[in-house]
């Protein structure tokens, strides 16, 4: 029977950690509740070596760690634990290992009279969105609800990133196979025929000449090409940051036929979801727009959100504040206008996020459905072209011999 590692709060208010055997996670939670415990965490307990556990503790906090922390803090507060006690439990072992040192610093600040948001800010390492949600929850007296919604938001973002990463595995493998196959052909296969083609008096097809030249050039300048590629990979990121190419890159991406539409819809989904969660937590609209602009992930669309924020501060409607020729989809702009006019902007933004999440999923499937055969066709053309070039040259030699 599977074993689950659990963390729970006993009836006496103490924290208990251990393992429990159950057929699944739901059964493990029910077993803990039957003991009179409040389950905080129940996850499968893989048999991992100690060095992997230490490496996991030493790594920096990720999106999954942050989402789990917010969920656990919300559970503790909803269970009636005082804030200081909840933060002490989290810093003492309930929270993911990479976040515990920061929580210990925040706990000291909290005991010194700071609010939770200020304490987390002084501890460092917490995104501005997290700090804004915590501050809004404190101000509205609904910190547990704000943390719960924040955990939902962070978990959705994490799942979207994991979906994108998983979806790109197959195209990445195809690209690696294409590069390996090209190198194999140019470095080992084509040179086997080079001597035969150089000494013949037959007219070699132009495509064979190109392949032979590419093979000879690659073999002659292999070291220089690898060194240049390494320098390019190391120098390109800092050079791009120095030249501030991100605005140009983000504008260009939005204009691409298929990828631009996917990027735009994903950005709108993040914007709508973040704005909805912040407004539900009681964050003022200008501040919510400013924070939402930071989560969009595209400077062009972020600038349009900033334009809406500036318009709101001047008393103009949101949709009317969009610049002419904006990149925001028409459906999103129209729903923003409707939500503001009906006074249900946070609810409309929540529905808009769901709509564009579904659109992104569908668009990604279509994009990958086109990308995968495109890679296969490209690989077939490249490798097949080299094989055909060699066969054409052999046919020319045989024709001359006959």
FIMIPA-310815 format. One record per residue (C-alpha): residue in one letter; x, y, z. Coordinates in steps of 0.2 Angstrom, whole numbers, plus 5000, padded with zeros to 4 digits. Layout:
BEGIN
AXYZ
...
***
This chain:
BEGIN
X500050005000
X500750174996
X501450285010
X501050465011
X502150595021
X500950715031
X501050875041
X499550895052
X498951005067
X498350895082
X496850935093
X498051015106
X498651135093
X500451055090
X501151015074
X501450825069
X502450755055
X502550575049
X501950445037
X500350355035
X499850215023
X498350235013
X497650184996
X497750364989
X497950544995
X496050564999
X496150405010
X497650475019
X496750635023
X495250545030
X496350435041
X497150595048
X495450675051
X494950515060
X496350535072
X495650715076
X497050795066
X496950945054
X497850895038
X498951025031
X499950925019
X499850745013
X500950694998
X501650534992
X503350495001
X504550434988
X506150344994
X507450474990
X509250474994
X509850605008
X510850694996
X509350734985
X508450795000
X509850915004
X509950974986
X508051014987
X508251115002
X509751214995
X508851264979
X507951424978
X506051444980
X505051404965
X503251444960
X502651284967
X503451324984
X502651494984
X500951424980
X501151284993
X501651415006
X500151525003
X498951375003
X499651315020
X499551485028
X497751505022
X497351335030
X498151375046
X497251545048
X495651465043
X495951335056
X495951475069
X497851485072
X498451665076
X499551745063
X501151735073
X500851555078
X500451505059
X502051595054
X503051505067
X502351335062
X502851375044
X504551435048
X504851285059
X504551155046
X502851165038
X503351275024
X504451215009
X506251215014
X506851355003
X505651475011
X505951435029
X507451555032
X506451695024
X504951655035
X506051655051
X506651835046
X504751885043
X504251805060
X505551915069
X504852065060
X503052015064
X503452005082
X504252175082
X502652255077
X502652245058
X501152185047
X501352025038
X501552115021
X502952225028
X503752075036
X503851975020
X504452125011
X505852155023
X506251965022
X506551975003
X506251854990
X504351874989
X503551944972
X502652104972
X501052014968
X501151914984
X501552064994
X500052164986
X498852024989
X499452005007
X499252185010
X497552195003
X496952045013
X497652125029
X496752295025
X495152205021
X495152095036
X495151935025
X496951875025
X496451695024
X495351725009
X496651825000
X497951695003
X496851554996
X496451654980
X498351694978
X498751514980
X497451474966
X498251604955
X500051544958
X499551364955
X498651404939
X500251494933
X501351354938
X500251224928
X500251334913
X502151344913
X502251154916
X501051124901
X502151244890
X503751154895
X502950984892
X502251024875
X503951084869
X504850924873
X504450834857
X504850984846
X506551004856
X506950824853
X506550834835
X507750984833
X509150894842
X508950744831
X508950864816
X510550944821
X511350774826
X510850704809
X511550854799
X513250844809
X513350654806
X513050674787
X514250814785
X515650754796
X515650564793
X514550514778
X514850644765
X516850634767
X516750454762
X516250504744
X517250664743
X518850584736
X517850494723
X516950654717
X518550754717
X519450644705
X518050614692
X517950704676
X516050694676
X515050854679
X514550854697
X512750924700
X512751094709
X511851024724
X513250904727
X514551044726
X513651134739
X513550984751
X515450944748
X515851134751
X514851134767
X515650974773
X517351034770
X517051204778
X516351124794
X517751004795
X519051134792
X518351264804
X517551154817
X518451224832
X518151404827
X516351374824
X516051294841
X517051434849
X516051564840
X514451484845
X514951474863
X515451654863
X513751704855
X512751604868
X513751684883
X513751864876
X512051874868
X510951884884
X512052024892
X512152114875
X510352104873
X510052174890
X511252314887
X510452364871
X508752344878
X508052234864
X506552174874
X505352304868
X505752264850
X505652074853
X503952084862
X503252194847
X503952074834
X503251914844
X501551984843
X501552004824
X502051824821
X500651734812
X500351584825
X501451614840
X500951794841
X499151744844
X499651624857
X500751744866
X499351874866
X498051764873
X499151694886
X499551874892
X497751924892
X497351764903
X498651814915
X498151994916
X496251954918
X496651824932
X497751934942
X496652084940
X495151984946
X496051914961
X496752084966
X495052164965
X494152034974
X495452054988
X495052234989
X496552314980
X496152484972
X495952474954
X497452584949
X498552484961
X497852324954
X498152374936
X499952424940
X500352254948
X499352164934
X500452244921
X501952164929
X501251994926
X500852004908
X502551954902
X502552064886
X503052244887
X501952304873
X500352234882
X501052294899
X501152474891
X499352464886
X498852414904
X499852554911
X498952674899
X497252604906
X497952644924
X498452814919
X496652844911
X495852784927
X496852904938
X496253044926
X494352984928
X494252904911
X493452724908
X494652584906
X494252534888
X494252714882
X496052734889
X496752604878
X497952684865
X497452684846
X497852524837
X498152434853
X498652244853
X497352194866
X496152074858
X494452154853
X493552024864
X494552074879
X494352254877
X492452234875
X492252134890
X493352254900
X492152394895
X490552284899
X491252244916
X491652414921
X489952484915
X489052344925
X490152364941
X490652184940
X492352204933
X493152074945
X491851944940
X492051984921
X493951974923
X493751804931
X492651734916
X493851814904
X495351724911
X494351564910
X493951594891
X495751644887
X496451494896
X495351384885
X495851484870
X497751464874
X497551274877
X496651254860
X497951374851
X499451274858
X498751114852
X498551184835
X500251264835
X501051104840
X500051004828
X500851114814
X502551124822
X502850934824
X502550894806
X503551044800
X505050984810
X504850814802
X504750884784
X506150994787
X507250854793
X506750744779
X507150884766
X508850914773
X509450734775
X508550684760
X509350824750
X511050764755
X510650584750
X509950644733
X511450754730
X512650604733
X511550484722
X511450614708
X513350624708
X513550434707
X512350434693
X513350564683
X514950454686
X514150294681
X513450384665
X515250444661
X515950274663
X514650194652
***
